[in-house]
Amino acid sequence: MDSNPGLRVLAHCGYHDLFCHYYENVWTLSSLPAELRARIVVRTYEGGHETYLNKSSRLAMQRDLTSFIEEVTRVGR
């Protein structure tokens, strides 16, 4: 992120994921400087590591990813 100031990040995770811990994402994000935090979006969904197996989570992930892509491609135009 230092070498690309325009880089934005979207992280998806499940509330019950034992591999990529939800609270580890929250803690890491909260410990970053504000200018980096502003470039990272964390979205959390019902389920564990494979949240996409849950239909409602999968649809929410699709919606959030679409919105994120639309937002980051609009920036600077």
Beta strands, then each sheet from edge to edge (+ up, - down):
strand 1: 9-14
strand 2: 40-45
sheet 1: 1+ 2+
end
